[in-house]
């Protein structure tokens, strides 16, 4: 069974994934990084050249492949929940952890990120985060086995909580 980290960018998926991989001795796969590696260009370049739909197609392909792995940490892109088939694939052999944070926390964490194109194109940074979260939160909630708020926890504390929840789940099954 995999540990799958979902949630909006800036909620801590990548940092928590690194700690989980180190503590559990499992490989960490950043699905976005794998897409970038295979496409040979950054996400903004992919989206500018071919649009979001093409990026989402690449994402679905990578998810199908990586979801079949076992005992991996999967750091999923923030928009993976937009396609039900992605969630279905990730749930087949994965426990999904939704990392959450307040809009202000997310804005502070990602304000200098130049590797992600705007999702709305015309709104302020904070408005975009709020709008996208409003659109996606129900999808995250429906996909997640567990939710962990990362606002006031250290990366290590979030990772420890996920390990505890994972082990509790394993004992039940």
Contact map, one row per residue, 1 for C-alpha under 8 A:
11100000000000000000000000000000000000000000000000000000000000000000011100000000000000000000111000000000000000000000000000000000000000000000000000000000000000000000000000000
11110000000000000000000000000000000000000000000000000000000000000010111111000000000000000000111000000000000000000000000000000000000000000000000000000000000000000000000000000
11111000000000000000000000000000000000000000000000000000000000000000001111000000000000000000011110000000000000000000000000000000000000000000000000000000000000000000010000000
01111100000000000000000000000000000000000000000000000000000000000000000011110000000000000100011110000000000000000000000000000000000000000000000000000000000000000000000000000
00111110000010001000000000000000000000000000000000000000000000000000000011110000000000000000000111100000000000000000000000000000000000000000000000000000000000000000000000000
00011111000010000000000000000000000000000000000000000000000000000000000000111101000000000000000111100000000000000000000000000000000000000001000100000000000000000000000000000
00001111101010000000000000000000000000000000000000000000000000000000000000011100000000000000000001110000000000000000000000000000000000000001000000000000000000000000000000000
00000111111000000000000000000000000000000000000000000000000000000000000000001110000000000000000000110000000000000000000000000000000010000000000000000000000000000000000000000
00000011111110000000000000000000000000000000000000000000000000000000000000001100000000000000000000000000010001000000000000000000000000000000000000000000000000000000000000000
00000001111110000000000000000000000000000000000000000000000000000000000000000000000000000000000000001000111011000000000000000000000000000000000000000000000000000000000000000
00000011111110000000000000000000000000000000000000000000000000000000000000000000000000000000000000111000010000000000000000000000000000000000000000000100000000000000000000000
00000000111111110000000000000000000000000000000000000000000000000000000000000000000000000000000000100000000000000000000000000000000000000000000000000100001000000000000000000
00001110111111111000000000000000000000000000000000000000000000000000000000110000000000000000000000100000000000000000000000000000000000000000000000000000000000000000000000000
00000000000111111100000000000100000000000000000000000000000000000000000000100000000000000000000000000000000000000000000000000000000000000000000000000000000000000000000000000
00000000000111111110000000000000000000000000000000000000000000000000000000000000000000000000000000000000000000000000000000000000000000000000000000000000001000000000000000000
00000000000111111111000000000000000000000000000000000000000000000000000000000000000000000000000000000000000000000000000000000000000000000000000000000000001101100000000000000
00001000000011111111100000010000000000000000000000000000000000000000000011100000000000000000000000000000000000000000000000000000000000000000000000000000000000100000000000000
00000000000001111111110000010000000000000000000000000000000000000000000000000000000000000000000000000000000000000000000000000000000000000000000000000000000000000000000000000
00000000000000111111111000000000000000000000000000000000000000000000000000000000000000000000000000000000000000000000000000000000000000000000000000000000001100100000000000000
00000000000000011111111111000000000000000000000000000000000000000000000010000000000000000000000000000000000000000000000000000000000000000000000000000000000000100010000000000
00000000000000001111111111110000000000000000000000000000000000000000000110000000000000000000000000000000000000000000000000000000000000000000000000000000000000000000000000000
00000000000000000111111111000000000000000000000000000000000000000000000000000000000000000000000000000000000000000000000000000000000000000000000000000000000000000000000000000
00000000000000000011111110000000000000000000000000000000000000000000000000000000000000000000000000000000000000000000000000000000000000000000000000000000000000000000000000000
00000000000000000001111111000000000000000000000000000000000000000000000000000000000000000000000000000000000000000000000000000000000000000000000000000000000000000000000000000
00000000000000000001111111100000000000000000000000000000000000000000000000000000000000000000000000000000000000000000000000000000000000000000000000000000000000000000000000000
00000000000000000001110111110000000000000000000000000000000000000000001110000000000000000000000000000000000000000000000000000000000000000000000000000000000000000000000000000
00000000000000000000100011111000000000000000000000000000000000000000001110000000000000000000000000000000000000000000000000000000000000000000000000000000000000000000000000000
00000000000000001100100001111100000000000000000000000000000000000000000111100000000000000000000000000000000000000000000000000000000000000000000000000000000000000000000000000
00000000000000000000000000111110110000000000000000000000000000000000000111100000000000000000000000000000000000000000000000000000000000000000000000000000000000000000000000000
00000000000001000000000000011111110000000000000000000000000000000000000001111000000000000000000000000000000000000000000000000000000000000000000000000000000000000000000000000
00000000000000000000000000001111111000000000000000000000001001100000000001111000000000000000000000000000000000000000000000000000000000000000000000000000000000000000000000000
00000000000000000000000000000111111100000010000000000000001000000000000000111000000000000000000000000000000000000000000000000000000000000000000000000000000000000000000000000
00000000000000000000000000001111111110000000000000000000000000000000000000000000000000000000000000000000000000000000000000000000000000000000000000000000000000000000000000000
00000000000000000000000000001111111111000000000000000000000001000000000000000000000000000000000000000000000000000000000000000000000000000000000000000000000000000000000000000
00000000000000000000000000000011111111100000000000000000011001000000000000000000000000000000000000000000000000000000000000000000000000000000000000000000000000000000000000000
00000000000000000000000000000001111111111110000000000000000000000000000000000000000000000000000000000000000000000000000000000000000000000000000000000000000000000000000000000
00000000000000000000000000000000111111111000000000000000000000000000000000000000000000000000000000000000000000000000000000000000000000000000000000000000000000000000000000000
00000000000000000000000000000000011111110000000000000000000000000000000000000000000000000000000000000000000000000000000000000000000000000000000000000000000000000000000000000
00000000000000000000000000000000001111111100010000000000000000000000000000000000000000000000000000000000000000000000000000000000000000000000000000000000000000000000000000000
00000000000000000000000000000000000111111100000000000000000000000000000000000000000000000000000000000000000000000000000000000000000000000000000000000000000000000000000000000
00000000000000000000000000000000000110111110110000000000000000000000000000000000000000000000000000000000000000000000000000000000000000000000000000000000000000000000000000000
00000000000000000000000000000000000100111111110000000000000000000000000000000000000000000000000000000000000000000010000000000000000000000000000000000000000000000000000000000
00000000000000000000000000000001000100001111111000000010000000000000000000000000000000000000000000000000000000000011100000000000000000000000000000000000000000000000000000000
00000000000000000000000000000000000000000111111100000000000000000000000000000000000000000000000000000000000000000011100000000000000000000000000000000000000000000000000000000
00000000000000000000000000000000000000001111111110000000000000000000000000000000000000000000000000000000000000000000000000000000000000000000000000000000000000000000000000000
00000000000000000000000000000000000000101111111111100110000000000000000000000000000000000000000000000000000000000000000000000000000000000000000000000000000000000000000000000
00000000000000000000000000000000000000000011111111110110000000000000000000000000000000000000000000000000000000000000100000000000000000000000000000000000000000000000000000000
00000000000000000000000000000000000000000001111111100000000000000000000000000000000000000000000000000000000000000000000000000000000000000000000000000000000000000000000000000
00000000000000000000000000000000000000000000111111100000000000000000000000000000000000000000000000000000000000000000000000000000000000000000000000000000000000000000000000000
00000000000000000000000000000000000000000000011111111110000000000000000000000000000000000000000000000000000000000000000000000000000000000000000000000000000000000000000000000
00000000000000000000000000000000000000000000011111111110000000000000000000000000000000000000000000000000000000000000000000000000000000000000000000000000000000000000000000000
00000000000000000000000000000000000000000000001001111111000000000000000000000000000000000000000000000000000000000000000000000000000000000000000000000000000000000000000000000
00000000000000000000000000000000000000000000000001111111100000000000000000000000000000000000000000000000000000000000000000000000000000000000000000000000000000000000000000000
00000000000000000000000000000000000000000000011001111111110000000000000000000000000000000000000000000000000000000000000000000000000000000000000000000000000000000000000000000
00000000000000000000000000000000000000000010011001111111111000000000000000000000000000000000000000000000000000000000000000000000000000000000000000000000000000000000000000000
00000000000000000000000000000000000000000000000000011111111100000000000000000001000000000000000000000000000000000000000000000000000000000000000000000000000000000000000000000
00000000000000000000000000000000000000000000000000001111111110000000000000000000000000000000000000000000000000000000000000000000000000000000000000000000000000000000000000000
00000000000000000000000000000000001000000000000000000111111111000000000000000000000000000000000000000000000000000000000000000000000000000000000000000000000000000000000000000
00000000000000000000000000000011001000000000000000000011111111100000000000000001000000000000000000000000000000000000000000000000000000000000000000000000000000000000000000000
00000000000000000000000000000000000000000000000000000001111111110000000000000001000011000000000000000000000000000000000000000000000000000000000000000000000000000000000000000
00000000000000000000000000000000000000000000000000000000111111111000000000000000000000000000000000000000000000000000000000000000000000000000000000000000000000000000000000000
00000000000000000000000000000010011000000000000000000000011111111100000000000000000000000000000000000000000000000000000000000000000000000000000000000000000000000000000000000
00000000000000000000000000000010000000000000000000000000001111111110000000000000000001001100000000000000000000000000000000000000000000000000000000000000000000000000000000000
00000000000000000000000000000000000000000000000000000000000111111111000000000000000001001100000000000000000000000000000000000000000000000000000000000000000000000000000000000
00000000000000000000000000000000000000000000000000000000000011111111100000000000000000000000000000000000000000000000000000000000000000000000000000000000000000000000000000000
00000000000000000000000000000000000000000000000000000000000001111111100001000000000000000000000000000000000000000000000000000000000000000000000000000000000000000000000000000
01000000000000000000000000000000000000000000000000000000000000111111110000000000000000001111110000000000000000000000000000000000000000000000000000000000000000000000000000000
00000000000000000000000000000000000000000000000000000000000000011111110000000000000000000000100000000000000000000000000000000000000000000000000000000000000000000000000000000
01000000000000000000000000000000000000000000000000000000000000001111111100000000000000000000100000000000000000000000000000000000000000000000000000000000000000000000000000000
11000000000000000000000000000000000000000000000000000000000000000011111100000000000000000000100000000000000000000000000000000000000000000000000000000000000000000000000000000
11100000000000000000000001100000000000000000000000000000000000000000111110000000000000000000000000000000000000000000000000000000000000000000000000000000000000000000000000000
11100000000000000000100001111000000000000000000000000000000000000000111111000000000000000000000000000000000000000000000000000000000000000000000000000000000000000000000000000
01111000000000001001100001111000000000000000000000000000000000000000001111100000000000000000000000000000000000000000000000000000000000000000000000000000000000000000000000000
01111000000000001000000000011110000000000000000000000000000000000100000111110000000000000000000000000000000000000000000000000000000000000000000000000000000000000000000000000
00011100000011001000000000011111000000000000000000000000000000000000000011111000000000000000000000000000000000000000000000000000000000000000000000000000000000000000000000000
00011110000010000000000000000111000000000000000000000000000000000000000001111101000000000000000000000000000000000000000000000000000000000000000000000000000000000000000000000
00000111100000000000000000000111000000000000000000000000000000000000000000111111000000000000000000000000000000000000000000000000000000000000000000000000000000000000000000000
00000111100000000000000000000000000000000000000000000000000000000000000000011111100000000000000000000000000000000000000000000000000000000000000000000000000000000000000000000
00000001000000000000000000000000000000000000000000000000000000000000000000001111110000000000000000000000000000000000000000000000000000010000000000000000000000000000000000000
00000100000000000000000000000000000000000000000000000001001100000000000000011111111001100000000000000000000000000000000000000000000000000000000000000000000000000000000000000
00000000000000000000000000000000000000000000000000000000000000000000000000000111111101100000000000000000000000000000000000000000000000010011001000000000000000000000000000000
00000000000000000000000000000000000000000000000000000000000000000000000000000011111101000000000000000000000000000000000000000000000000010010000000000000000000000000000000000
00000000000000000000000000000000000000000000000000000000000000000000000000000001111111100000000000000000000000000000000000000000000000000000000000000000000000000000000000000
00000000000000000000000000000000000000000000000000000000000000000000000000000000111111110000000000000000000000000000000000000000000000000000000000000000000000000000000000000
00000000000000000000000000000000000000000000000000000000000100000000000000000000001111111000000000000000000000000000000000000000000000000000000000000000000000000000000000000
00000000000000000000000000000000000000000000000000000000000100110000000000000001111111111100000000000000000000000000000000000000000000000000000000000000000000000000000000000
00000000000000000000000000000000000000000000000000000000000000000000000000000001101111111110000000000000000000000000000000000000000000000000001000000000000000000000000000000
00000000000000000000000000000000000000000000000000000000000000000000000000000000000111111111000000000000000000000000000000000000000000000000000000000000000000000000000000000
00000000000000000000000000000000000000000000000000000000000000110010000000000000000011111111100000000000000000000000000000000000000000000000000000000000000000000000000000000
00010000000000000000000000000000000000000000000000000000000000110010000000000000000001111111111100000000000000000000000000000000000000000000000000000000000000000000000000000
00000000000000000000000000000000000000000000000000000000000000000010000000000000000000111111111100000000000000000000000000000000000000000000000000000000000000000000000000000
00000000000000000000000000000000000000000000000000000000000000000010000000000000000000011111110000000000000000000000000000000000000000000000000000000000000000000000000000000
11000000000000000000000000000000000000000000000000000000000000000011110000000000000000001111111000000000000000000000000000000000000000000000000000000000000000000000000000000
11110000000000000000000000000000000000000000000000000000000000000010000000000000000000000111111100000000000000000000000000000000000000000000000000000000000000000000000000000
11110000000000000000000000000000000000000000000000000000000000000000000000000000000000000110111110000000000000000000000000000000000000000000000110000000000000000000010000000
00111100000000000000000000000000000000000000000000000000000000000000000000000000000000000110011111000000000000000000000000000000000000000000001111000000000000000000000000000
00111100000000000000000000000000000000000000000000000000000000000000000000000000000000000000001111100000000000000000000000000000000000000000000111110000000000000100000000000
00001110000000000000000000000000000000000000000000000000000000000000000000000000000000000000000111110000000000000000000000000000000000000001100111110000000000000000000000000
00001111001110000000000000000000000000000000000000000000000000000000000000000000000000000000000011111000000000000000000000000000000000000000000000111100000000000000000000000
00000011001000000000000000000000000000000000000000000000000000000000000000000000000000000000000001111100000000000000000000000000000000000000000000111110000000000000000000000
00000000011000000000000000000000000000000000000000000000000000000000000000000000000000000000000000111110110000000000000000000000000000000000000000001110000000000000000000000
00000000000000000000000000000000000000000000000000000000000000000000000000000000000000000000000000011111110000000000000000000000000000000000000000000010000000000000000000000
00000000000000000000000000000000000000000000000000000000000000000000000000000000000000000000000000001111111000000000000000000100110000000000000000000000000000000000000000000
00000000000000000000000000000000000000000000000000000000000000000000000000000000000000000000000000000111111100000000000000000100000000000000000000000000000000000000000000000
00000000010000000000000000000000000000000000000000000000000000000000000000000000000000000000000000001111111110000000000000000000000000000000000000000010000000000000000000000
00000000111000000000000000000000000000000000000000000000000000000000000000000000000000000000000000001111111111000000000000000000100000000000000000000000000000000000000000000
00000000010000000000000000000000000000000000000000000000000000000000000000000000000000000000000000000011111111100000000000001100100000000000000000000000000000000000000000000
00000000000000000000000000000000000000000000000000000000000000000000000000000000000000000000000000000001111111100000000000000000000000000000000000000000000000000000000000000
00000000010000000000000000000000000000000000000000000000000000000000000000000000000000000000000000000000111111110000000000000000000000000000000000000000000000000000000000000
00000000110000000000000000000000000000000000000000000000000000000000000000000000000000000000000000000000011111111000000000000000000000000000000000000000000000000000000000000
00000000000000000000000000000000000000000000000000000000000000000000000000000000000000000000000000000000001111111000000000000000000000000000000000000000000000000000000000000
00000000000000000000000000000000000000000000000000000000000000000000000000000000000000000000000000000000000011111100000000000000000000000000000000000000000000000000000000000
00000000000000000000000000000000000000000000000000000000000000000000000000000000000000000000000000000000000001111111000000000000000000000000000000000000000000000000000000000
00000000000000000000000000000000000000000000000000000000000000000000000000000000000000000000000000000000000000011111100000000000000000000000000000000000000000000000000000000
00000000000000000000000000000000000000000111000000000000000000000000000000000000000000000000000000000000000000001111100000000000000000000000000000000000000000000000000000000
00000000000000000000000000000000000000000011000000000000000000000000000000000000000000000000000000000000000000001111110000000000000000000000000000000000000000000000000000000
00000000000000000000000000000000000000000011001000000000000000000000000000000000000000000000000000000000000000000111111000000000000000000000000000000000000000000000000000000
00000000000000000000000000000000000000000000000000000000000000000000000000000000000000000000000000000000000000000001111110000001000000000000000000000000000000000000000000000
00000000000000000000000000000000000000000000000000000000000000000000000000000000000000000000000000000000000000000000111110000001000100000000000000000000000000000000000000000
00000000000000000000000000000000000000000000000000000000000000000000000000000000000000000000000000000000000000000000011111100001000000000000000000000000000000000000000000000
00000000000000000000000000000000000000000000000000000000000000000000000000000000000000000000000000000000000000000000011111100000000000000000000000000000000000000000000000000
00000000000000000000000000000000000000000000000000000000000000000000000000000000000000000000000000000000000000000000000111110000000000000000000000000000000000000000000000000
00000000000000000000000000000000000000000000000000000000000000000000000000000000000000000000000000000000000000000000000111111011000000000000000000000000000000000000000000000
00000000000000000000000000000000000000000000000000000000000000000000000000000000000000000000000000000000000000000000000001111111000000000000000000000000000000000000000000000
00000000000000000000000000000000000000000000000000000000000000000000000000000000000000000000000000000000001000000000000000111111100000000000000000000000000000000000000000000
00000000000000000000000000000000000000000000000000000000000000000000000000000000000000000000000000000011001000000000000000011111110000000000000000000000000000000000000000000
00000000000000000000000000000000000000000000000000000000000000000000000000000000000000000000000000000000000000000000000000111111111000000000000000000000000000000000000000000
00000000000000000000000000000000000000000000000000000000000000000000000000000000000000000000000000000000000000000000011100111111111100000000000000000000000000000000000000000
00000000000000000000000000000000000000000000000000000000000000000000000000000000000000000000000000000010011000000000000000001111111110000000000000000000000000000000000000000
00000000000000000000000000000000000000000000000000000000000000000000000000000000000000000000000000000010000000000000000000000111111111000000000000000000000000000000000000000
00000000000000000000000000000000000000000000000000000000000000000000000000000000000000000000000000000000000000000000000000000011111111100000000000000000000000000000000000000
00000000000000000000000000000000000000000000000000000000000000000000000000000000000000000000000000000000000000000000001000000001111111110000000000000000000000000000000000000
00000001000000000000000000000000000000000000000000000000000000000000000000000000000000000000000000000000000000000000000000000000111111111000000000000000000000000000000000000
00000000000000000000000000000000000000000000000000000000000000000000000000000000000000000000000000000000000000000000000000000000011111111100000000000000000000000000000000000
00000000000000000000000000000000000000000000000000000000000000000000000000000000000000000000000000000000000000000000000000000000001111111110000000000000000000000000000000000
00000000000000000000000000000000000000000000000000000000000000000000000000000010110000000000000000000000000000000000000000000000000111111111000000000000000000000000000000000
00000000000000000000000000000000000000000000000000000000000000000000000000000000000000000000000000000000000000000000000000000000000011111111100000000000000000000000000000000
00000000000000000000000000000000000000000000000000000000000000000000000000000000000000000000000000000000000000000000000000000000000001111111110000000000000000000000000000000
00000000000000000000000000000000000000000000000000000000000000000000000000000000110000000000000000000000000000000000000000000000000000111111111000000000000000000000000000000
00000110000000000000000000000000000000000000000000000000000000000000000000000000100000000000000001000000000000000000000000000000000000011111111100000000000000000000000000000
00000000000000000000000000000000000000000000000000000000000000000000000000000000000000000000000001000000000000000000000000000000000000001111111100100000000000000000000000000
00000000000000000000000000000000000000000000000000000000000000000000000000000000000000000000000000000000000000000000000000000000000000000111111100000000000000000000000000000
00000000000000000000000000000000000000000000000000000000000000000000000000000000100000100000000100000000000000000000000000000000000000000011111110000000000000000000000000000
00000100000000000000000000000000000000000000000000000000000000000000000000000000000000000000001111000000000000000000000000000000000000000001111111100000000000000000000000000
00000000000000000000000000000000000000000000000000000000000000000000000000000000000000000000001111000000000000000000000000000000000000000000001111100000000000000000000000000
00000000000000000000000000000000000000000000000000000000000000000000000000000000000000000000000111000000000000000000000000000000000000000000000111110000000000000000100000000
00000000000000000000000000000000000000000000000000000000000000000000000000000000000000000000000011110000000000000000000000000000000000000000100111111000000000000000000000000
00000000000000000000000000000000000000000000000000000000000000000000000000000000000000000000000011110000000000000000000000000000000000000000000001111100000001001100000000000
00000000000000000000000000000000000000000000000000000000000000000000000000000000000000000000000000111000000000000000000000000000000000000000000000111111100000000000000000000
00000000001100000000000000000000000000000000000000000000000000000000000000000000000000000000000000111000000000000000000000000000000000000000000000011111111001000000000000000
00000000000000000000000000000000000000000000000000000000000000000000000000000000000000000000000000011100100000000000000000000000000000000000000000001111100000000000000000000
00000000000000000000000000000000000000000000000000000000000000000000000000000000000000000000000000000000000000000000000000000000000000000000000000001111110000000000000000000
00000000000000000000000000000000000000000000000000000000000000000000000000000000000000000000000000000000000000000000000000000000000000000000000000001111111111000000000000000
00000000000000000000000000000000000000000000000000000000000000000000000000000000000000000000000000000000000000000000000000000000000000000000000000000101111111000000000000000
00000000000100110010000000000000000000000000000000000000000000000000000000000000000000000000000000000000000000000000000000000000000000000000000000000100111111100000000000000
00000000000000010010000000000000000000000000000000000000000000000000000000000000000000000000000000000000000000000000000000000000000000000000000000000000111111110000000000000
00000000000000000000000000000000000000000000000000000000000000000000000000000000000000000000000000000000000000000000000000000000000000000000000000000000111111111000000000000
00000000000000010000000000000000000000000000000000000000000000000000000000000000000000000000000000000000000000000000000000000000000000000000000000010100111111111100000000000
00000000000000011011000000000000000000000000000000000000000000000000000000000000000000000000000000000000000000000000000000000000000000000000000000000000001111111110000000000
00000000000000000000000000000000000000000000000000000000000000000000000000000000000000000000000000000000000000000000000000000000000000000000000000000000000111111111000000000
00000000000000000000000000000000000000000000000000000000000000000000000000000000000000000000000000000000000000000000000000000000000000000000000000010000000011111111100000000
00000000000000000000000000000000000000000000000000000000000000000000000000000000000000000000000010000000000000000000000000000000000000000000000000010000000001111111110000000
00000000000000000001000000000000000000000000000000000000000000000000000000000000000000000000000000000000000000000000000000000000000000000000000000000000000000111111111000000
00000000000000000000000000000000000000000000000000000000000000000000000000000000000000000000000000000000000000000000000000000000000000000000000000000000000000011111111100000
00000000000000000000000000000000000000000000000000000000000000000000000000000000000000000000000000000000000000000000000000000000000000000000000001000000000000001111111110000
00100000000000000000000000000000000000000000000000000000000000000000000000000000000000000000001000000000000000000000000000000000000000000000000000000000000000000111111111000
00000000000000000000000000000000000000000000000000000000000000000000000000000000000000000000000000000000000000000000000000000000000000000000000000000000000000000011111111100
00000000000000000000000000000000000000000000000000000000000000000000000000000000000000000000000000000000000000000000000000000000000000000000000000000000000000000001111111110
00000000000000000000000000000000000000000000000000000000000000000000000000000000000000000000000000000000000000000000000000000000000000000000000000000000000000000000111111111
00000000000000000000000000000000000000000000000000000000000000000000000000000000000000000000000000000000000000000000000000000000000000000000000000000000000000000000011111111
00000000000000000000000000000000000000000000000000000000000000000000000000000000000000000000000000000000000000000000000000000000000000000000000000000000000000000000001111111
00000000000000000000000000000000000000000000000000000000000000000000000000000000000000000000000000000000000000000000000000000000000000000000000000000000000000000000000111111
00000000000000000000000000000000000000000000000000000000000000000000000000000000000000000000000000000000000000000000000000000000000000000000000000000000000000000000000011111
